[in-house]
């Protein structure tokens, strides 16, 4: 994966972390009992990242799925950023 694409992915993750996503999913707590709201938020954030990456791949190559190399690189980026994502969730829930 080239540096421009990698940088774009990093900016997308930054944008997702800056969004007020807690508001997007807080209604779920009122509808169903949850044992771990922070785990739900983690899934929501990672799912958002995955959705955006898939969408971008479709724009880049509408007739081609992400290559194994691209998927591996995206997962590597998300793994590296996971502590930051968890910290953001913890911070949001402590407000």
NUDRENBA-40568 format. One record per atom (N, C-alpha, C): y, x, z. Coordinates in steps of 0.1 Angstrom, whole numbers, plus 2048, in hexadecimal, padded with zeros to 3 digits. Layout:
<vexlos>
YXZ;...
</vexlos>
This chain:
<vexlos>
7F4809800;800800800;80C809800;8168067F7;82280E7F6;82B80C802;834815804;83D815810;84780980F;84B805803;8547F9802;84D7EC807;8407EA802;8397DF807;8367DF816;8327EB81B;8307EC829;83D7E9831;8487EE82C;8557EB833;8587DC833;8557D6827;8577C8826;84F7C0830;8427C4832;8397BD83B;83F7BF849;8447CB84D;8497CD85A;8557C485C;85E7C2852;8697BA853;8657AB855;85B7A784F;856799850;85179785F;84A7A1864;8457A0872;85179F87B;85B7A8879;8677A7881;86E79A881;86E794875;874786873;86C77C87B;85F77D87A;857773881;859775891;85A781895;85C7838A4;86A77F8A8;87477E89F;88177A8A3;88376B8A3;87A76489C;87B75589B;87974F8A8;87E7438AB;87C73C8B7;86E7348B7;86373C8B5;8567358B3;85172E8BF;8567328CB;85272B8D7;85571C8D6;8617198D0;86570B8CE;85B7048C4;85670B8BA;84D7068B0;8407008B6;83C7068C1;82E7038C6;82E6FD8D4;83A6FD8DA;83A6F88E8;8366EA8EA;8376E28E0;8336D48E0;8246D28E2;81C6DC8DE;80E6DC8DF;8096DB8EE;8116E18F7;80D6E1905;80E6D290A;8176CA904;8186BC909;80D6B3903;8076B88F8;7FD6AF8F2;7EF6B28F6;7EB6BF8F8;7DE6C28FC;7DE6CC908;7D56CC911;7D46D691B;7D06E3916;7D76EE91A;7D46FB915;7D1704921;7C770C91F;7C471692A;7CD722929;7D172691C;7D973291A;7E373090F;7EF72C913;7F972A909;7FD737902;7FD742909;80074F903;7F77528F8;7EA74E8F9;7E07518EF;7E37488E2;7E773C8E5;7EC7338DA;7F77398D3;80173F8DA;80D7458D4;8097518CC;8007598D1;7FB7658CA;7F57608BC;7EC7568BD;7E67518B1;7F074C8A7;7FA7458AC;8057408A4;80D74B89D;8107558A4;81876089E;80F768894;80376B898;7FB77288E;7F776A882;7F575D884;7F3754879;7FF753870;80B753876;81775386E;818760865;81576B86B;815778864;80B777858;7FF77285B;7F5771851;7F9768845;7FF75D849;80375383F;80E759836;81776083C;822766834;81C77182B;813779830;80D784828;80677E81C;7FE77481E;7F776D813;800767809;80B76180E;81575C804;81B7677FC;81F772802;82477D7FB;81B7837F1;80E7847F5;8047897EB;8037807DF;8047737E1;8047697D6;80F76A7CD;81B76E7D2;8277707CA;82577D7C2;8207877C9;81E7947C2;8147947B7;80978D7BA;7FE78C7B0;7F877E7B1;7FE7757AA;7FA7677AC;7EB7647A9;7E576C7A0;7D776A79C;7CD7737A4;7D377B7AD;7CA7857B4;7CC7837C3;7C17847CA;7C17847D9;7C57927DE;7C87937EA;7CC7A07F0;7BF7A97EF;7C27B57EC;7B77BF7EB;7B27C27F9;7A77C87FA;7A17CC807;7AB7D680D;7B07DF805;7B97E980A;7C67E2810;7CB7D9809;7D77D280E;7D47CA81B;7C97C381C;7C57BC828;7C37C6833;7BD7D1831;7BB7DB83B;7C87E1840;7D27E3837;7DF7E883B;7E77DE843;7E67D283F;7ED7C7847;7E77C6855;7DA7C6856;7D47C6863;7D87D286B;7D97DD865;7DD7E986C;7EB7E8872;7F47E386A;8027E086E;8027D687A;7FB7CB878;7FA7C2883;7F47C7890;7EA7CF88F;7E47D689B;7EE7DE8A2;7F67E689A;8007EF89F;80B7E78A6;80E7DC8A1;8197D48A6;8157CA8B1;8077C98B3;8027BF8BD;8087C08CB;8097CC8D0;80F7CD8DE;81E7C88DE;8257CA8D4;8337C58D2;8327B58D2;8297B08CA;8287A18C9;82479B8D7;81A7A18DE;81679D8EB;82279D8F5;82A7A88F4;8367A98FD;84079E8FA;84279B8EE;84B7918EA;8477838F0;83A7818EF;8347748F4;836774903;83377F90A;83477F918;84377D91C;84C783915;85A782918;85F773916;85A76D90B;85E75F908;859756913;84D758917;84774F921;84D75192F;85375C932;85875E93F;867759940;86C754936;87A74F936;87B74293D;
</vexlos>
